[in-house]
Amino acid sequence: MERRTGEKKMLSLGGRTFKAGIVHFMAYPEDLIGPEGYLAGLETILRDEFFDVVEVSRMSPDAKKRVLPLVRQSGIEVGFGAQPTILKGGLDPGSTDAELRERSLKEILEAVDEAADFSAKVFGLASGPDPYPGISSPEAEKAREENLKRLTESLVKISLRASRYGMEVALEPFDRVIEKKRLLGPSTMCARVAALVRTAAPNFGLMIDLSHIPQIEETPEECLNILGPYVVHVHVANVVLKDRGHPSYGDQHPRFGVPGGEIDEIKVARFLNALAKLGYFDGTEMRAVSAEVKPARGEDPDTVLASTKRALIRATSVGPVV
């Protein structure tokens, strides 16, 4: 696919510059466009100088053989997402079922090794399911605490494996009751886990997705005030929540500007400004902000990708927003 190129300009907000990222496995979803479209989409991203970071997931050996040379030629930074492996594979690294927990841990550790093949800097993952979604009771809380204990142990093992490759591990909180129904989850619980894991594995942190925050009934300010010290990566994305009959209702990451969407460019700018106040962009190494947008059935992935780039540019052109 040919693309018109131009001078690369780093995105910035309020004088703070960051890397623009894109989640490949959402921008070009294999279940909608097939294996060839999925790989061609990655090649499209690698040839687009707008993006400094691409997030990939597990691939077949043949697919890796095709794209790895291009990844290396592109000079792009890679993040690796094990979330699809966990969500689609029914994995649970915090399960009280020892067999399931060990199988989950084995597959996730294999994903860490695969991420190293891409020289990934950040390894993203999700927790297992909430054992009692939507239920608040002594029995439910006891079960959650047991899962948290097991999850913390597994996260330490995963983080220590990733540390061999100089990789950060970023656990991404999801909703509790809407769609993914994950254990993590609420910010207070995520902070507890992050603090415990970091005592043994300093390379562990959290990945905050702007579209997930309203799904756990928090505001960006509430979430970041609790989780700020642990944030190592962020996603910006849209979400539809008010209309349950909407085809993109729930954790579907529709394009920015979709009718009924909760997140617009002003809210993205506000989120980035809140991150800046917490010092997310202040380190010696430039941080990334990745867009996670999925074309709906019938939408063209290339066009939605272009729309996503325009949304990022508009969000960073409005200046600091409070």
N, C-alpha and C positions, 0 to 999 in steps of 0.2 A: 504494500500500500504506500503510495507516494504521499509525502507530507511537505507542506511549505514550511521552511524554517526561517528563523530570523535570529537576531541577537538575543542571547539568553539573559534574562533579568531575574535576579533572585527576588523572591517575595519577601516583603517586610511589613511590619505594622508598628507604628510609633518608633521607627528607627531600629527596631529589632528584626534582624534578618533570619530566615529559616529556610530549610529545604522543603520543596514541594514533593509530596509523595502520592502514590496511587496504589490502591489494592487491586492487583491484576485479576485475581480469581473472582472478584465481584464485578469489575468493569467489563469483563468478558466471560460471563458465566458459562461453564461447559455444558450445564444441563439445558441451556437455551440455544447455544450456537454450535455445539458439538466439539469434538476434540481438535479438529483442524482450526476452527474459528478461535478456539481457546488459545492455541499456540500462536496463531497469526496475530491475535490481539496482543500477546506479550511482545512479539516482534515490533508491532506498531508502537508500543510504549517505549521500547528500547531505542527507537529511532526518533523519538520526540524529545528534543532538548528542554522542553518545559519541565520535565520531571527529573528530579535529582535522586528519587528513591522509588523503588518498586517493591511491592510485597507479593511474594509468591507462596505457593503451598506445595504439597507433595506431588511428584510427577512420576510417570513411568520411566524406566531406564532409557527407552528410546526418545522420549520427550526431552529428558535432561540432556542427552547426547546432542540433540538438535539445538537447544536454546543456550546451553552453558557457554559455548564459544561466543555467542552474540552478547550475552550478559557481560562477559569479560571485555569484549571489544567496546561496549557502550560506555564504560566508565561510570555506570550508574551504581548507586548504593542499594543493597538488597536487604529487605526484611523478610522474615519467614513466618507464615501463619499456620499454626497447627490447629486452629479453631475448626476448619472444615473436617479434619481428621477426627477430632473429638466429637463434634456434633453429629456428623453423619455416621460415624462408626460406633456410636453408643458407648464411648469410653468414659470412664469415671476414675480419675486418679485418687479420689477421696472415698471410694466405695468401702463399705464395711465387709463386702464380699471379697475375700483375699484373692480369689482366682481372677475376678474382674479387675481388681485394683492392679495386680501384677501384670496382667495382659495389657491394661491401659498404659501402665508405666513403661513397659517394654516398647510399645508402639510409639509413645511420645519420645522416648530416648532415641529410637531409630530416626524419628523426624528431626531431632537435634543434630544427629550426625549428617542427615541429608542437608539441613540448613548450612552446615559447615562447608559442604560441597559448593554452595553458592557464596561462600564468605559472608554470610549474613551477619549483620551487626546486632539485630534484635530478633528474638524468637518469641512470637506471640502464642498464647494458648488460653483456653477457657477452663473453668471448673466443671465438674460433673453436675448432674441434675439436683435440684432441691428435692430431698426425699419426701417432703410434704408441701407441694406447691399450693400457695394460697391459704395455708392453715397455720394458725397461731395457737399452740397448745403446749403444755409441758412435755408431752410425748414428742411433738414435732421439734421443739427446741433441743431436747436431749439428743434426738437423732442428728440434727444439724451439727451439734457440738462434736459428736463422734466423727461425722464426715469431715469436719474442719480439722480435727486432729490428724486424721489419715491424709487429708489433702496437704496439710503443712509438711508432713514427712515426705510426701512424694515431690512436692515443689522444691524442697531442699535438694533431693537427688537430681532432679531435672536441672536445677540451677548450677549445681556442681559440675554436671556433665557439660553444660553450655560454657562454663567458665574455662574449660580446657581450650576452647576456641576463641576466647575473648569476646563472648557473646553476652548481651544482656537478655534476661528473661522478663517478659511483660505479660502478666495475667490480665485479661480483659473482663471486666464485670459485665454481666448481661442482666436481662429482666428476670424477675422471679415468677410472674404469673401470666404474662402476655403471650409469649411464644416459645422462647428458648428455655425459660423456667430453670435457670441455673442456681446453684447454691450461692455463688457470688455473682452479682448480688449487691446488697446495701453497702454504702460506703463505710459505715462503722465496722462492719464485719471484714471488709477488704483491708482496712487499715490494721486491724488486729493480725490478720494473716501475714500481711506484708512486713510488719514489725518483727514477727516471730521468724519468718523465713530469712530476713536480712541478717539476723544475728549469726546465722551459719553460712549464708550466701549473699554477700553484699551486691552481687550483680543482679539480684531480683528486684523487680519493681512492678508497676501497674501501667496498663494501657487504657486511657480514658477515651471513650467514644462519645462525642457530643450527643448523638441520637439515642444513646442508651440511658442518658441521665433522666429525661422525663419518663422513661419506661420503668424506672425504679422510684418514681414520684419524688425526685429531688430537683433542685435547681443547680445550674453550673457552679454558682458561688458556694452553695452548701457542699457539693461534692468536692470541689477543689480545696476548700478550707480544711476538709478532713484528710484528703488524700494527697495534697500538694507535695509533701516531702517524698512521696513514693512514685510520682509520675515520671516515667521514662519514655513514653511515646503517646501520641494522641491521634485520633481519627476525627475528622469532621464529616458529618453526614446528615441526611434528612430523615424524617419519620412521619408517618400518618398514624394518629391515635384517636381522633375524635369520631371518625366514621368507620365503624367495624365492618361495614359492607364494602369499603374501598378495596380494590384489588391489591393495593400496596400497604394495607393495614398491618401494623406490627413491625417486627424487626426485618424489614425488606429493603431498606436503604434506597428509596426512590430518588430520582434526580432532584436537584434543587429547582424550585419553581413549580413542582407538581401540584395541581390543585389539592388542597387539604393538607399540605405539608406543614409541619410545625417549625422547621428550621429554615430561616432565610439568611441572606448575606450579612445583615446587621447582627443577627444572633451569632453567626460564626465570628464576626469581628469582636463581639463582646466576649466570647469565649477565649479568643486569642489574647485579648487584652487582660483578662483575668489570669491567664497563664503567665503573661509577661510580668504581672504584679507579683506573682509567686516566685519569679526567677527562673521559670522553665527555659527561657532563651538565653540565660546569662552565663552559661558554662563556656569553657574554652573551645569545646567542640559544638558546631552548629547543630541544633536540634531539627527534627523533621516534623511536619504536619501532613498527614496523609488523608486524602479524600477517599471515602468508601461509598461508592455509588454504584447501584446495580440497575441496568436498563430493564424496564418492564417488558413483558411479552409483547412483541410487535414494535418495540422501539429499536432504533439502530445503535449498536454499541459505540461506533465511531462518533456519531453525532452527540450522544450522551456524554462521551468523554470530552468533546469540545465544549459542551455546555458546562461541565464540571470545572474545566480550566477557567472559563469566563467567570464562574461563580467565585472561585478562589481569587481571581484578580480583582473583582468588584469588592469582595470582603476585605481585601488588604488595601483598597484604595480609599475607603471611607475615613481612614485615620482612627485614632484611639476612640473607642466608644465605651461609655459607662452606663 
